[in-house]
Amino acid sequence: MLSRRRWILCVMALAATGPAKAQERKGKFADPQPDIDNPRKIVVSLSEDDPKRINAVLSNIVNIQKYYDAAQVRLAVIAYGPGIAAVLKDSPVAPRIAGLQDLDVEFIACGATLETMNKSESDLLPEIAVVPNGLPEIVERGLTGWTHLHP
């Protein structure tokens, strides 16, 4: 079942791409072709605290979203180690993260890193999920068909 937001994104993507753009991309996708029922699933590591690197990773996510139509991709960002800084309430990239969340990009924080930093879920930006450990989460997603990128 599609969320209302995802459904709206799908309609907008179809309207924006039109037949010419869809035809242009058609040969570039590997089989099975990505679609609403079989989107590409991409998990992105965020492990650095440098604002330039964080912004570069977020820009990579935007570029991936531009390449695939909204219904053709699911994106998850897993922040661990120093990368946790990006998803804390005082993050300098909080507005960018909120914007990406509005486009259904999932942001996940490493619980082990939070514990090491003496932080809790209440220190995170809104709607950030927490998993017990970020790296095993990446491994498990990889084993279920997610592609891991560490830009």
Secondary structure in CASP SS format (residue, H / E / C, confidence):
PFRMAT SS
TARGET T0000
AUTHOR 0000-0000-0000
METHOD secondary structure of the structure
MODEL  1
M C 1.00
L C 1.00
S C 1.00
R H 1.00
R H 1.00
R H 1.00
W H 1.00
I H 1.00
L H 1.00
C H 1.00
V H 1.00
M H 1.00
A H 1.00
L H 1.00
A H 1.00
A H 1.00
T H 1.00
G H 1.00
P H 1.00
A H 1.00
K H 1.00
A H 1.00
Q H 1.00
E H 1.00
R H 1.00
K H 1.00
G C 1.00
K C 1.00
F C 1.00
A C 1.00
D C 1.00
P C 1.00
Q C 1.00
P C 1.00
D E 1.00
I C 1.00
D C 1.00
N E 1.00
P C 1.00
R E 1.00
K E 1.00
I E 1.00
V E 1.00
V E 1.00
S E 1.00
L E 1.00
S C 1.00
E C 1.00
D C 1.00
D C 1.00
P H 1.00
K H 1.00
R H 1.00
I H 1.00
N H 1.00
A H 1.00
V H 1.00
L H 1.00
S H 1.00
N H 1.00
I H 1.00
V H 1.00
N H 1.00
I H 1.00
Q H 1.00
K H 1.00
Y H 1.00
Y C 1.00
D C 1.00
A H 1.00
A H 1.00
Q H 1.00
V E 1.00
R E 1.00
L E 1.00
A E 1.00
V E 1.00
I E 1.00
A E 1.00
Y C 1.00
G H 1.00
P H 1.00
G H 1.00
I H 1.00
A H 1.00
A H 1.00
V H 1.00
L E 1.00
K C 1.00
D C 1.00
S C 1.00
P C 1.00
V C 1.00
A H 1.00
P H 1.00
R H 1.00
I H 1.00
A H 1.00
G H 1.00
L H 1.00
Q H 1.00
D H 1.00
L C 1.00
D C 1.00
V C 1.00
E E 1.00
F E 1.00
I E 1.00
A E 1.00
C E 1.00
G H 1.00
A H 1.00
T H 1.00
L H 1.00
E H 1.00
T H 1.00
M C 1.00
N C 1.00
K C 1.00
S C 1.00
E H 1.00
S H 1.00
D H 1.00
L E 1.00
L C 1.00
P C 1.00
E C 1.00
I C 1.00
A E 1.00
V E 1.00
V E 1.00
P C 1.00
N C 1.00
G H 1.00
L H 1.00
P H 1.00
E H 1.00
I H 1.00
V H 1.00
E H 1.00
R H 1.00
G H 1.00
L H 1.00
T C 1.00
G C 1.00
W C 1.00
T E 1.00
H E 1.00
L E 1.00
H C 1.00
P C 1.00
END
